[in-house]
Amino acid sequence: MAYENYQFVSWTVGTPITSERLSQMSTNIEQVKDATDSRPQGIIQLSEVTADTPNTTGYSDFAEYEIISLKEVPPSDKRVSVDENRYYKVSLSFPGFLVKARGAEDSTFSIKFYQGTFGNASTLLNTWKVTPPIFSFYDVSSNPSASTVSVKSSGYSTRFGAGDYSLILSSSASGLTNESFYVTVKRDQGASANNAPAYYIPSGGTIMQFYVEDVGGT
């Protein structure tokens, strides 16, 4: 506990220098250092995407795709190093999925955090799954008592899954040195893969950010 053994030591002219007082001063210095070292150190690395991902044509299949990362792409190096025995948070500010038309509403979309680089052996850190809404609804725009189900026009795209996703991890006694992280998205097939609409990440209108921050000592 911070400052558990801290005791104020006062000095005036003529105060004797004793081993007890010097020992308490040393203890105080250690207590202040421990408390200060345990404080969060803030953002270590940050990556941003400001264009639609992959583009407005989108993905039309059920493959897994990297959408943002923290890694070395010369001349830029956004790999992450964290001191030993620290907590660090991996976070994604996600604009959501934009599905361009109806179809495949029984599929599931996943957002995954990995440590490593895409296409190589990586460590899966966490998975979030979201399901798109269906395209049928009760249209009460002109009749509040409508009881007939209407089908949403393909001219109005569907957005879902937007928000902040984060995970707190420990660097353990070994710490992290030049580690890479990345995020993927994937659509998992429902009953059928037929007539699945294309989808993309609309980060052209809302910035997508992926970052790692030090949040304190363990």
Residue pairs with C-beta under 8 A, 6 or more apart in sequence:
2 31
2 34
2 35
2 38
3 31
3 32
3 35
4 31
5 27
5 31
6 27
6 28
6 31
6 32
7 24
7 27
7 28
8 28
9 21
9 24
9 25
9 28
15 21
37 217
38 216
38 217
39 216
39 217
40 213
40 214
40 215
40 216
41 86
41 213
41 214
42 213
42 214
43 211
43 212
43 213
44 80
44 81
44 82
44 88
44 211
44 212
44 213
44 214
45 70
45 78
45 79
45 80
45 211
45 212
46 78
46 209
46 210
46 211
47 68
47 69
47 70
47 78
47 209
47 210
47 211
48 207
48 208
48 209
48 210
49 67
49 68
49 201
49 203
49 207
49 208
49 209
50 203
50 204
50 207
50 208
51 203
51 204
52 200
52 201
52 202
52 203
52 204
53 67
53 68
53 200
53 201
53 203
53 208
54 65
54 200
55 200
56 200
57 198
57 200
58 98
58 100
58 198
58 199
58 200
59 65
59 185
59 187
59 198
59 199
59 200
60 196
60 197
60 198
61 187
61 196
62 107
62 186
62 187
62 188
62 189
62 193
62 196
63 186
64 112
64 184
64 185
64 186
65 184
65 185
65 186
66 118
66 182
66 183
66 184
67 183
67 184
67 185
67 201
67 208
68 92
68 182
68 183
68 208
68 209
68 210
69 78
69 117
69 118
69 180
69 181
69 182
69 183
69 210
70 78
70 79
70 80
70 180
70 181
70 182
70 210
70 211
70 212
71 78
71 79
71 117
71 180
71 181
71 182
72 78
72 79
72 178
72 180
79 178
79 179
79 180
80 88
80 176
80 178
80 179
80 180
80 181
80 212
81 175
81 176
81 177
81 178
81 179
82 88
82 171
82 175
82 176
82 179
82 212
82 214
83 171
83 175
83 214
84 171
84 172
84 173
84 174
84 175
85 170
85 171
85 172
85 173
85 175
85 217
85 218
86 170
86 171
86 175
86 214
86 216
86 217
86 218
87 168
87 169
87 170
87 171
87 214
87 215
87 216
87 217
87 218
88 168
88 169
88 170
88 171
88 176
88 212
88 213
88 214
88 215
89 166
89 167
89 168
89 169
89 212
89 213
89 215
90 113
90 125
90 166
90 167
90 169
90 181
90 211
90 212
91 164
91 165
91 166
91 167
91 209
91 210
91 211
91 212
91 213
92 111
92 113
92 164
92 165
92 166
92 183
92 208
92 209
92 210
93 164
93 207
93 208
93 209
93 210
94 111
94 161
94 162
94 163
94 164
94 165
94 201
94 208
95 162
95 201
95 202
95 203
95 205
95 206
95 207
95 208
96 159
96 160
96 161
96 162
96 163
96 201
96 202
97 109
97 130
97 132
97 159
97 160
97 161
97 185
97 199
97 200
97 201
98 157
98 158
98 159
98 199
98 200
98 201
98 202
99 132
99 157
99 158
99 159
99 160
99 197
99 198
99 199
100 154
100 157
100 197
100 198
100 199
100 200
101 154
101 157
101 197
101 198
102 135
102 151
102 152
102 154
102 197
103 135
103 194
103 195
103 196
103 197
104 132
104 187
104 189
104 190
104 192
104 193
104 195
104 196
104 197
105 132
105 133
105 134
105 135
105 190
106 190
106 191
107 131
107 132
107 187
107 188
107 189
107 190
107 196
108 129
108 130
108 131
108 187
108 188
108 190
109 129
109 130
109 131
109 132
109 161
109 185
109 186
109 187
109 188
109 199
110 127
110 128
110 129
110 130
110 184
110 185
110 186
110 187
110 188
111 127
111 128
111 129
111 130
111 161
111 165
111 183
111 184
111 185
112 124
112 125
112 126
112 127
112 128
112 183
112 184
112 185
112 186
113 124
113 125
113 126
113 127
113 165
113 167
113 181
113 182
113 183
114 122
114 123
114 124
114 125
114 181
114 182
114 183
114 184
115 122
115 123
115 125
115 179
115 180
115 181
116 122
116 123
116 180
116 181
116 182
117 180
117 182
118 182
118 184
122 182
125 167
125 169
125 181
126 167
128 165
130 160
130 161
132 158
132 160
133 158
133 160
135 151
135 152
135 158
136 149
136 150
136 151
136 152
137 149
137 150
137 152
138 146
138 147
138 148
138 149
138 150
139 146
139 150
140 146
152 158
154 197
159 202
162 206
168 215
170 218
171 218
181 210
181 212
182 210
183 210
185 201
187 196
187 199
189 196
201 208
